[in-house]
Amino acid sequence: MDILNALVAILNFVVIPAASYGAQLALGALGVTLIYGILRFSNFAHGDTMAFGAALVILITWGLQSIGVSLGPLPTALLALPFGIALTAVFILGTDRVVYRFYRSKRSAPIILVMASVGVMFIMNGLTRLIIGVDEIRFDDGARFLITVQQFRAWTGLSEGLSLRVSQALTLVVTALACWALFRFLNRSRAGKAMRAYSDNEDLALLSGIDPERVVRLTWIIATALAVTAGTLYGLDKSFKVFNYFQILLPIFAAAIVGGLGNPLGAVAGGFIVAFSEVAVTYPWRKIATYLGFQPDGLLQLLSTEYKFAVSFVILIVVLLFRPTGLFRGKSV
Amino acid sequence: MAGPYLSATAMRGGYGKADILNGCTLTVERGQIAVIVGPNGAGKSTAMKAVFGMLHLREGQVALAGEDITHLSPQERVRKGMGFVPQTHNIFPTMTVEENLEMGAFIREDDYRDTMAQVYELFPAVADKRKQNAGELSGGQRQQVAVGRALMTKPSLLMLDEPTAGVSPIVMDELFDRIIEVARTGISILMVEQNARQALEIADIGYVLVQGANRYTDSGQALLADPEVRRTFLGG
């Protein structure tokens, strides 16, 4: 019985939270990795693209709620998401036209584009705060739980409870769908293959008649769609706060680099690796150890949650030192 | 049609201020194999790049099938019937062999499955690996994929920049055999080669470039027989 309780506790406190957090990171890292593969720079504005998009989704959600539209048990934000993506994509294509295209046509070094993206990041961050404010916002309406602790205890008779929130389940389902659609697009469609070809060998892609500007536009749109989806899911799961999206940039980059920059499959794997490490290192394992018959003195928590970003840092440094191309052999940084 | 199929005449130009090409002329007839040889730094690859429009020409002109294409970009020249296989970075390494060929056919709106079948027929070794990533293939097979990719647009002139660089002698012989086969289908070939002797053996016409200008021009066999050419360029 104790092993069962231990398993349930691991599921409830480690596996489920890490899986949904990992899915959010994976979506973010996919966008970062796509932009790196095609535009060949690390986009620092990606976190704030998530924030900007999520803010627009919240505004549209409020609008929908005020006219009485809802999705029943699902959050209304899901309905607002496509509109949020479209508006953000227009804005992002605008930044490409105004900022990045200039440096691209000059064939500037990647570091210059990175710095330009830092500028875009600050502007987007300011804009988002101007639009929606700096306070914490909860916008998850509909049902809160798919499985509650009480229900789970009643079903199983275990003393340890397990809950699954709607936002967590939604995150996993939406991420799975988004990844499926993305990989299908990249592997099957003509435009997707053109993107991969351009990422593989820019000059040869040009010779083959692939239009680079079209590839770039498509990449921005797809990366934005992934970012806004990730931002909205993260906000539904943990509440929306502009500054959080700036902070999440580090684990997202860690995920993209662990998987190998430019490699979409690696980004997904990297997202889960970073999330599981972060949760596993910051979770107090005493409860589970007790179930397994140990009597630990302390909490068995390796790192307090305030320092969770240190985990991303350490992973990043280890990967860069020992395997700079990442686990799935992307481009070297 | 009067005149040769490709005629690049009196080309002058370079990357910076100094000219690399000093009045270089290259012509290829339909279905002919033309080979450019010469010492290092003679401007062999540069001459080919100039033909393909990757180099700004100060003087001279390039005509394909009688049409002046001097001012067209490389992409536009591909549409006019030129195929180019760069010396390095000539495949999409993380894409499968089949996808490499598909990308070669990117500009084609019609059904290109016939062409793909022909390419596989020409290179049976890579046909077996069509679902494998091109980057995982051996050097010789990669070159075959690279040539196959360029053939997907059904070019009338195929340009190869040192196709046998870095492959073993056996693979080199096989590649040359394939190139002869391609020429037999009526495609003109313009090729830069480091392995001058073997390349001249299959050449209908050979150009020996020195310092960006034509030094000797003759049939491949005649150049091989010429004691002066043998002494200075072929090592005796």
Boltz contact constraints between the chains, C-beta under 6 A:
constraints:
  - contact:
      token1: [A, 193]
      token2: [B, 99]
      max_distance: 6.0
  - contact:
      token1: [A, 196]
      token2: [B, 95]
      max_distance: 6.0
  - contact:
      token1: [A, 197]
      token2: [B, 92]
      max_distance: 6.0
  - contact:
      token1: [A, 197]
      token2: [B, 103]
      max_distance: 6.0
  - contact:
      token1: [A, 200]
      token2: [B, 92]
      max_distance: 6.0
  - contact:
      token1: [A, 200]
      token2: [B, 93]
      max_distance: 6.0
  - contact:
      token1: [A, 200]
      token2: [B, 94]
      max_distance: 6.0
  - contact:
      token1: [A, 201]
      token2: [B, 89]
      max_distance: 6.0
  - contact:
      token1: [A, 201]
      token2: [B, 92]
      max_distance: 6.0
  - contact:
      token1: [A, 208]
      token2: [B, 103]
      max_distance: 6.0
  - contact:
      token1: [A, 208]
      token2: [B, 106]
      max_distance: 6.0
  - contact:
      token1: [A, 209]
      token2: [B, 75]
      max_distance: 6.0
  - contact:
      token1: [A, 209]
      token2: [B, 106]
      max_distance: 6.0
  - contact:
      token1: [A, 209]
      token2: [B, 107]
      max_distance: 6.0
  - contact:
      token1: [A, 210]
      token2: [B, 106]
      max_distance: 6.0
